[in-house]
Amino acid sequence: MAASWVLRRWCSTSVAEAGAAPINGTRWERLKNSKLGVWFSGMSRDYKEACREIVVGAWERPIKASIYLSLLGGAGTCIYTNPDDASFETTVLDTANQLGLLTPWIRSGTSDGHVQKLAKLRNEGRLRHLSLGMVSLTYFADYNPDASLYEAQCSNLSIPWRELHTRVLDVGFAGRWWILDHKMKDYDVNDEEFKHLPPAMAATGPPGVQGVENNERLHKESWMPLKTEENEEKEKASAAVEEEGGIVEQIKMDSLDLVETIKIKTGIVAQPQELPDPEPQERTLTETETQE
C-alpha cells in the first residue's frame, strides 16, 4: 500500500502543475509531462549532447580518436578471447595426449614434468581459475572444495592474496595459456641425451646453406651401393683408359684437321680414288659336288 502510494506520488506532476488547471490530453502527453517523463527526456538530451561532443572531438583530433578506438577494440577483443577453466583443462589433456604418443626416452623432461604436475592437480580437484576480465589466472589450492575437512571449508584458512603469486600455474591471455605453451616447446627433444657430449656438439642451431647441401649429398650417397677397394681400382683403371683413348682420338682429329687445312691453303685437293672392281673369283668345286 505504501509502495503504491510512493510510486503514484513520484510519477505525478509537480505541485505547481497540480495547482494549475488540469491538462486535457492523451495518455502519452500526460506521461511525457510527468516527473518520470521529464527525467527520461533530460537523460536523453544529455546522452545526445555527449555523443555530439564525441563526434566533434573525433573530427577535430583524428589521431587521438583512432588511438582511443584501437585501445577500446583491443580491450574488447581481449575480453572476448579470455580463456576459461574449461579451455585450460582441454589444453592440459591435449598436451598429455601429445606426450603420450612419444616414448619416455625422447620426451622433454621439462614438458613431461609440468604436464604431469597439472594432470595430478586436476585429478585431485585442486586447480582454481580466476578471471580478471582481459587476463585469466590458474593457480592451485591445498584441498579439494568438495572435501569435508575443516581446513577446506573454513573461509578464514583460504589462500591469502599475498601468496597468490607463488601459486600461479599459468596465465591465459588472447586465447592462449602462455606458460604451458612455453613449457611444451621442443617437447620431443630430450636434453638428457646430450649431456655427455662436448659443448661444441651439444649446442644446436639452424644449419646454413653449406650444411644443408652437405646433408643432401650424404643422404644421396647413403643410397648408393657400397664400394670395395677392388671396385675402386677397376673404376680408376677404366677411367684412365677412357681418358687416354679420348686423348688419342682428339690427337687424331686434330691431325686430320691440320692436314685438310694445309691442303686447302696449298690448293691441293685430294681426288677421290676409284677403287678397282673386285675380280671375279672362280668357284672351286668341293669334293661332294664333284662326286655328284
Secondary structure, DSSP 8 states (H G I E B T S, - for coil): -HHHHHHHHHHS--HHHHHS------HHHHHHTSHHHHHHHHHHHHHHHHHHHHHHHHHH-HHHHHHHHHHHHHHHHHHHT---HHHHHHHHHHHHHHHHTS-TTTS-HHHHHHHHHHHHHHHHT-EEEEE-SS-EEEEE-SS-TT---HHHH-GGGS--GGGHHHHEEEEEETTEEHHHHHHTTTTT--GGGGTTS-HHHH------HHHHHHHHHHHHHHTS----HHHHHHHHHHHHHHHHHHHHHHHHHHHHHHHHHHHHHHT-------------------HHHHH-
